[in-house]
Amino acid sequence: MNRSDKIYVAGHRGMVGSAIRRILEGRGFTRLKVQTYTELDLISQAAVQRFFEQEKLD
């Protein structure tokens, strides 16, 4: 992974997701993408597919 990669961190408010986010930020990753449940419903396959198509994540 490159520090310029655009990475989605699911569950960034929870224990594991927030730890992953802190580690990545601490290692210099600056293009982290996070979404709350109200912004992205991970249960909806269509919403997730749209999100990944729009964001062009690495």
Backbone hydrogen bonds, N-H to C=O, Kabsch-Sander energy under -0.5 kcal/mol:
donor,donor_aa,acceptor,acceptor_aa,energy
5,D,2,N,-2.0
7,I,5,D,-0.7
7,I,31,R,-1.6
9,V,33,K,-2.5
10,A,8,Y,-0.6
12,H,9,V,-0.7
14,G,11,G,-1.7
18,S,14,G,-2.0
19,A,15,M,-1.4
20,I,16,V,-2.5
21,R,17,G,-2.4
22,R,18,S,-2.4
23,I,19,A,-2.4
24,L,20,I,-2.6
25,E,21,R,-2.8
26,G,22,R,-2.6
27,R,23,I,-1.4
28,G,25,E,-1.6
29,F,24,L,-2.5
30,T,3,R,-1.3
31,R,3,R,-0.5
33,K,7,I,-3.7
34,V,32,L,-0.5
39,E,36,T,-0.5
40,L,36,T,-2.3
42,L,40,L,-1.0
44,S,41,D,-1.6
45,Q,43,I,-0.8
48,V,44,S,-2.3
49,Q,45,Q,-2.5
50,R,46,A,-2.4
51,F,47,A,-2.4
52,F,48,V,-2.5
53,E,49,Q,-2.2
54,Q,50,R,-2.5
55,E,51,F,-2.6
56,K,52,F,-1.5
57,L,52,F,-0.5
58,D,6,K,-2.7
